[in-house]
């Protein structure tokens, strides 16, 4: 494994609200979207947060046998696709479920020129896509903040060549 550095705002060692099961949540630092009403505005500044080697995150995740999956949140995880793709590659080998949040839509992610974005996306199990829209805020939605955001089954969507959402 190449030990990339990742700029993060922080982590949650055990969460049951950021995806199915008990999850380790990584809040990446830096976001270009600036959604009004964002739940994590402190993660927007690309120069804030702190830098951590992905090997340290991997050790923390592997040290807890209760962790069934990892959630990539932010900030915008797809602004740091290369280190995250490498981390996720190793996590997937260990059987971890991967969920990512992105202010980009599925369609926008597929159009991005960076091959690391595609590498990261292809390794995810679930993607919550789209910007948070305050006018569409809905606290009853599972794992999402606004009605425009989709809960996408990434692997099935890639296989079928169309967006397959999870209800």
Buried (B, 14 or more C-beta within 10 A) or exposed (E): EEEBBBBBBBBBBEBEEBBBEBBBBBBBBBBEBEBEEBEBEEBBEBEEBEEBBBBEBBEBBBEEEEBBBBBBBBBBBBBBBBBBBBBBBBBBEEEBBBBBBBBBBBEBBEEBEEEBBBBBBEBBBBBBBBBBBEEBEEEEBEBBBBBBBBBBBBBBBBEEEEBBEBE
